[in-house]
Amino acid sequence: MNDKDQQQELSSNRRAEYEEAFILFDKDCDGLINSSELPLLLRSLGQSINDNEIPNVLRETNLDPRGKFTSLDFINLIERRTNALGTDTFGSEQDVRDAFRMVLDPKGTGTVPVDEVMNLLQVFGDGGQLSQQQIWELLGTADKNNTGQINYEELIKALTSS
């Protein structure tokens, strides 16, 4: 496989990841997400965005009259941001922690459901390349008491230890 084919495959895989993230946020399954959720969606994918950037990013997005955007609008936006920033990954453990808090733990309990984390790891874990066994090993490390809830601090430690 040459470099061009690898880049196209990577791009295709990334687009699929972005689509999956969009679907996770599209709670009413209408194919649209409210513009107020865009910062959270970007952060959940490891994109840093501060409050001052939000109005500019929203102007880049093709919002409908109700202030909503489609998955294609989102994918185009995040690809532009990724290319401009030169990265599409989390910058630090704190970024991962913040993404867990914002997306899966808005009440701040410190835990998230095993099934939600499993879905995320299947789609996004190591570029979607984690095996079922690797996922179960990570989940077992983080859910030591078999409660069905994962302490995401433990999961982050497991993910970042080498």
C-alpha positions in Angstrom: 0.0 0.0 0.0 1.5 3.3 -1.0 1.4 6.6 1.0 -1.5 8.0 -0.9 -3.6 4.9 -0.2 -2.7 4.9 3.4 -3.7 8.6 3.7 -7.0 7.9 2.0 -7.7 5.0 4.3 -6.7 7.1 7.4 -9.0 9.9 6.2 -11.8 7.4 5.6 -11.3 5.9 9.1 -11.2 9.4 10.7 -14.4 10.4 8.9 -16.1 7.3 10.2 -14.9 8.2 13.8 -16.3 11.7 13.4 -19.6 10.3 12.1 -19.8 8.0 15.1 -19.2 10.9 17.5 -21.9 12.9 15.8 -24.4 10.0 16.1 -23.6 9.7 19.8 -24.5 13.4 20.3 -27.6 13.2 18.0 -29.9 12.2 20.9 -33.2 12.6 18.9 -31.8 10.8 15.8 -32.9 13.6 13.5 -29.5 14.0 11.8 -29.0 17.4 13.3 -27.2 18.7 16.4 -27.8 22.1 18.0 -24.9 24.6 17.7 -24.7 24.8 21.5 -23.4 21.2 21.5 -20.6 21.9 19.0 -17.9 22.9 21.6 -18.6 19.7 23.7 -18.6 17.5 20.6 -15.2 19.0 19.5 -13.8 18.6 23.0 -15.0 15.0 23.1 -12.8 14.3 20.0 -9.8 15.9 21.6 -10.1 19.3 19.9 -9.2 22.2 22.2 -11.6 25.1 21.9 -11.9 28.0 24.2 -14.9 30.3 24.7 -13.4 33.0 22.6 -13.1 30.7 19.6 -16.7 29.4 19.7 -18.3 32.3 17.7 -15.7 32.0 14.9 -16.1 28.2 14.7 -19.9 28.5 14.6 -19.5 31.0 11.7 -17.5 28.3 9.8 -20.3 25.8 10.3 -23.2 25.7 7.9 -26.0 26.2 10.4 -29.6 25.9 9.4 -32.1 28.6 10.4 -32.7 26.8 13.7 -29.0 26.9 14.6 -28.4 23.2 13.9 -25.9 21.4 11.7 -25.6 18.1 9.9 -23.0 15.4 10.3 -21.5 16.4 6.9 -21.2 20.0 8.1 -19.5 18.8 11.3 -17.1 16.4 9.5 -16.0 19.2 7.1 -15.5 21.5 10.0 -13.5 19.1 12.1 -11.3 18.1 9.1 -10.6 21.8 8.5 -9.7 22.3 12.1 -7.5 19.2 12.2 -5.6 20.3 9.2 -5.2 23.8 10.5 -4.1 22.6 13.9 -2.0 19.8 12.6 -3.4 17.3 15.1 -6.5 15.3 15.8 -5.6 13.8 19.2 -5.8 14.7 22.8 -3.0 16.9 23.9 -2.8 15.6 27.5 -4.3 13.3 30.1 -6.3 16.3 31.3 -7.9 16.6 27.9 -9.0 13.0 28.1 -10.3 13.5 31.7 -12.2 16.7 30.6 -13.8 14.8 27.7 -15.0 12.1 30.0 -16.4 14.7 32.4 -18.2 16.7 29.7 -19.5 13.8 27.6 -20.2 10.9 29.9 -20.1 12.3 33.4 -21.9 15.7 33.4 -23.0 15.1 37.1 -19.4 14.7 38.2 -19.7 11.2 39.8 -16.3 10.1 38.6 -17.8 7.0 37.0 -19.3 6.1 33.7 -21.3 3.1 32.5 -19.1 0.2 31.2 -21.3 -0.2 28.0 -20.8 3.5 27.0 -17.0 3.2 27.4 -17.0 -0.1 25.5 -18.8 1.6 22.6 -16.3 4.5 22.6 -13.3 2.2 22.8 -14.6 0.0 19.9 -15.0 3.1 17.7 -12.2 5.3 18.8 -9.7 3.3 20.9 -6.3 3.3 19.2 -7.9 4.4 15.9 -10.6 1.8 16.2 -8.0 -1.0 16.2 -8.4 -2.4 19.7 -9.4 -6.0 19.8 -12.3 -7.2 22.0 -9.8 -8.8 24.3 -7.8 -5.5 24.7 -11.0 -3.7 25.4 -12.1 -6.2 28.1 -8.7 -6.0 29.7 -8.9 -2.2 29.9 -12.4 -2.3 31.2 -11.5 -5.0 33.8 -8.7 -2.8 35.0 -11.0 0.1 35.5 -14.0 -1.8 36.9 -12.3 -3.8 39.6 -15.5 -4.3 41.6 -17.6 -5.5 38.6 -20.2 -2.8 39.3 -20.9 -1.9 35.6 -19.5 1.5 36.3 -16.0 2.6 35.4 -13.9 5.0 37.4 -12.5 6.9 34.5 -9.4 8.0 36.5 -8.5 4.3 36.7 -9.2 3.9 33.0 -7.1 6.9 32.1 -4.2 5.4 34.1 -4.6 2.1 32.3 -4.7 3.8 28.9 -1.7 5.9 29.5 0.5 3.3 31.3 3.0 1.6 29.0 
